[in-house]
């Protein structure tokens, strides 16, 4: 009997670390970190000051770091952000592991944060190895449906060659595309970040470094959260699922 697939859900302490009563301190920490970054502090030094001031755990500090950016960077990223409707007739380059793991995390009730730039980011720890989880098929299907309706001219997934199982994931994405007639392709490259930073295509990622280098970009999980669920064109959206664990640290309206 094959082993059951794991999930990319939240860790044991997340229910406490990101509970409603913790979020004001987390948002205040993001504001403080942004101020320090704006005034020339290095990220590590600034995060240490902010984390100590607000008595944050290591995982909370990780969330605050991922949610933060300088005011100028956040404004520039928001200015270049496009919605899925803007993909019609254009090419889309997908930061494969980044996009897929973020959607997997959301679907498996993992902690997903919204940063000051509006991007959705997961807190999963996937370094050097990738393993498909129970939600992988659902995530690929949801992304495929979303992108099929967008009418993009070309869609390419870029996967990191150094990550184990990248070839297996490429084969899976190709097989699904061919079976469903979605017309995308997947490529395994040594350094996807460099490819995505210089492409003329719209980029799908929440990676901060890439966002500061690329042109127009799209937040695929954010688009999925706003899109009607399949067969319910004017009905519920993914964001209405009560089991989603979305932590908005952008300074906007709380999502959960």
Legacy VTK file of the C-alpha trace (Angstrom):
# vtk DataFile Version 3.0
C-alpha trace
ASCII
DATASET POLYDATA
POINTS 256 float
0.000 0.000 0.000
1.383 3.419 -0.954
1.979 5.975 1.754
-0.648 8.723 2.055
0.509 12.021 0.628
1.486 14.686 3.160
-0.179 18.078 3.383
1.297 21.546 3.354
-0.771 22.752 6.291
0.138 25.108 9.078
2.482 23.978 11.842
1.390 23.162 15.365
1.789 26.655 16.879
0.300 28.639 14.002
-3.185 28.632 15.516
-1.744 30.652 18.388
1.016 32.606 16.617
-1.339 34.023 13.983
-4.596 34.114 15.941
-6.734 37.261 15.903
-5.244 38.552 19.144
-1.710 38.314 17.688
-2.384 40.173 14.474
-2.314 43.767 15.800
1.240 43.196 17.059
2.221 41.580 13.759
0.832 44.505 11.771
2.594 46.967 14.066
5.825 45.038 13.536
5.415 45.321 9.759
4.920 49.085 10.089
8.035 49.366 12.269
10.115 47.190 9.956
9.018 49.221 6.934
10.059 52.442 8.684
13.490 51.038 9.527
14.019 49.753 5.982
12.989 53.150 4.629
15.661 54.737 6.808
18.523 52.581 5.630
18.643 49.780 8.208
19.691 46.387 6.904
16.911 43.812 6.878
18.554 41.515 9.442
19.324 44.324 11.898
15.873 45.861 11.486
14.096 42.542 11.965
16.076 41.876 15.150
15.043 45.248 16.595
11.403 44.833 15.619
11.164 41.204 16.679
12.626 41.936 20.094
10.416 44.992 20.587
7.232 43.059 19.852
8.439 39.803 21.438
7.902 37.815 18.261
8.719 34.159 17.786
11.022 33.007 14.993
8.051 32.022 12.838
6.296 35.337 13.442
9.497 37.140 12.461
9.592 35.094 9.267
6.045 36.225 8.474
6.837 39.872 9.226
9.933 39.708 7.021
7.985 38.204 4.126
5.197 40.769 4.512
7.495 43.802 4.554
9.292 45.949 1.990
10.438 49.519 1.733
7.609 51.943 1.005
9.093 52.694 -2.419
9.406 49.005 -3.336
5.875 48.209 -2.173
4.417 51.125 -4.134
6.350 50.176 -7.268
5.264 46.544 -7.038
1.616 47.531 -6.591
1.862 49.848 -9.608
3.098 47.006 -11.851
0.649 44.411 -10.590
-1.962 43.265 -13.127
-5.045 41.099 -12.844
-5.729 37.877 -14.708
-7.888 39.758 -17.215
-4.751 41.570 -18.409
-3.206 38.272 -19.574
-5.365 38.056 -22.704
-3.074 37.802 -25.725
0.083 38.144 -23.596
2.760 35.690 -22.479
2.885 34.495 -18.873
6.000 33.180 -17.119
5.244 31.294 -13.907
7.662 30.952 -10.987
6.657 27.307 -10.742
7.472 26.190 -7.216
6.644 29.591 -5.757
3.194 29.771 -7.335
2.274 26.131 -6.789
3.408 25.880 -3.163
1.537 29.074 -2.258
-1.729 27.697 -3.657
-1.085 24.271 -2.102
-0.559 25.947 1.269
-3.810 27.861 1.030
-5.800 24.790 0.014
-4.288 22.699 2.829
-5.191 25.308 5.482
-1.590 26.471 5.784
-0.736 29.978 6.912
-0.640 32.424 4.009
0.181 36.085 4.576
-0.633 39.186 2.549
2.285 41.606 2.353
2.466 45.372 2.038
2.867 44.944 -1.728
-0.379 42.970 -1.920
1.318 39.655 -2.710
0.230 36.410 -1.042
3.094 34.396 0.442
3.224 31.036 2.180
5.318 30.099 5.202
6.148 26.600 3.974
9.746 25.491 4.360
10.708 23.819 1.085
14.450 24.033 0.483
16.136 21.883 -2.124
13.396 19.258 -2.241
9.783 19.233 -3.399
7.209 16.544 -2.803
3.711 16.576 -4.183
1.077 16.808 -1.473
-2.602 15.912 -1.258
-3.576 19.326 -2.613
-1.179 19.401 -5.581
-3.728 18.113 -8.077
-6.391 20.508 -6.803
-3.936 23.427 -6.996
-2.885 22.628 -10.570
-6.523 22.188 -11.594
-7.532 25.512 -10.019
-4.654 27.337 -11.696
-5.365 25.648 -15.009
-9.016 26.663 -14.973
-8.113 30.225 -14.050
-5.487 30.570 -16.767
-7.595 28.820 -19.420
-10.190 31.559 -19.023
-7.545 34.300 -19.255
-6.666 33.741 -22.906
-2.901 34.134 -22.511
-0.876 33.811 -25.720
1.746 31.565 -24.099
2.165 30.102 -20.603
5.488 28.683 -19.404
6.194 27.208 -15.972
9.825 27.585 -14.856
11.088 25.038 -12.326
14.407 25.018 -10.455
16.699 22.263 -11.710
18.567 22.055 -8.349
15.289 21.162 -6.578
14.775 17.423 -6.398
11.678 16.135 -8.196
11.635 19.137 -10.535
11.717 16.772 -13.514
8.842 14.750 -12.106
6.754 17.869 -11.540
7.540 19.061 -15.061
6.264 15.765 -16.479
3.107 16.029 -14.377
2.395 19.605 -15.498
2.951 18.643 -19.142
0.677 15.602 -18.841
-2.129 17.616 -17.250
-1.796 20.345 -19.873
-2.011 17.863 -22.730
-4.933 15.996 -21.175
-6.916 19.154 -20.450
-5.908 21.043 -23.580
-4.472 23.963 -21.618
-1.490 24.494 -23.912
1.095 25.439 -21.326
4.582 24.003 -21.136
7.032 23.500 -18.278
10.782 24.009 -18.372
13.446 23.000 -15.855
16.213 25.599 -15.684
19.199 26.166 -13.422
18.169 29.643 -12.257
14.493 30.538 -12.820
14.897 33.792 -10.875
17.279 35.175 -13.496
14.984 34.094 -16.336
11.938 35.663 -14.693
13.788 38.866 -13.847
14.606 39.621 -17.476
11.584 38.224 -19.333
9.229 40.500 -21.243
6.291 38.287 -20.223
3.981 38.934 -17.300
5.498 37.128 -14.306
3.538 35.073 -11.782
5.447 35.121 -8.486
5.514 36.523 -4.959
9.311 36.349 -4.683
10.453 39.799 -3.545
13.725 39.832 -5.481
12.027 38.887 -8.731
9.248 41.429 -8.167
11.840 44.192 -7.881
13.459 43.157 -11.187
10.576 42.147 -13.467
7.945 44.153 -15.315
4.218 43.464 -14.901
3.356 40.648 -12.515
0.307 38.754 -11.337
-0.502 37.211 -7.961
-2.156 33.936 -8.928
-3.441 33.023 -5.474
-4.894 36.510 -5.105
-6.646 36.067 -8.464
-7.970 32.656 -7.424
-9.366 34.158 -4.227
-11.326 36.712 -6.243
-12.486 34.379 -9.013
-15.875 32.601 -8.781
-15.606 28.897 -8.094
-16.139 26.561 -11.077
-19.814 26.178 -12.119
-20.730 29.098 -9.844
-20.082 32.049 -12.136
-21.809 34.559 -9.895
-21.530 32.637 -6.657
-18.958 31.944 -3.928
-15.230 32.513 -4.308
-12.325 30.598 -2.808
-11.855 33.421 -0.288
-15.216 32.516 1.273
-13.963 29.122 2.414
-13.996 29.186 6.219
-10.968 26.879 6.446
-8.576 29.273 4.687
-5.939 30.738 6.996
-5.123 34.083 5.414
-3.289 36.620 7.560
-3.440 40.126 6.120
-0.416 42.156 7.187
-0.717 44.671 4.360
-2.479 47.291 6.433
-5.698 46.662 4.484
-8.937 44.966 5.470
-8.619 41.683 7.334
-9.489 38.715 5.131
-10.396 36.233 7.834
LINES 1 257
256 0 1 2 3 4 5 6 7 8 9 10 11 12 13 14 15 16 17 18 19 20 21 22 23 24 25 26 27 28 29 30 31 32 33 34 35 36 37 38 39 40 41 42 43 44 45 46 47 48 49 50 51 52 53 54 55 56 57 58 59 60 61 62 63 64 65 66 67 68 69 70 71 72 73 74 75 76 77 78 79 80 81 82 83 84 85 86 87 88 89 90 91 92 93 94 95 96 97 98 99 100 101 102 103 104 105 106 107 108 109 110 111 112 113 114 115 116 117 118 119 120 121 122 123 124 125 126 127 128 129 130 131 132 133 134 135 136 137 138 139 140 141 142 143 144 145 146 147 148 149 150 151 152 153 154 155 156 157 158 159 160 161 162 163 164 165 166 167 168 169 170 171 172 173 174 175 176 177 178 179 180 181 182 183 184 185 186 187 188 189 190 191 192 193 194 195 196 197 198 199 200 201 202 203 204 205 206 207 208 209 210 211 212 213 214 215 216 217 218 219 220 221 222 223 224 225 226 227 228 229 230 231 232 233 234 235 236 237 238 239 240 241 242 243 244 245 246 247 248 249 250 251 252 253 254 255
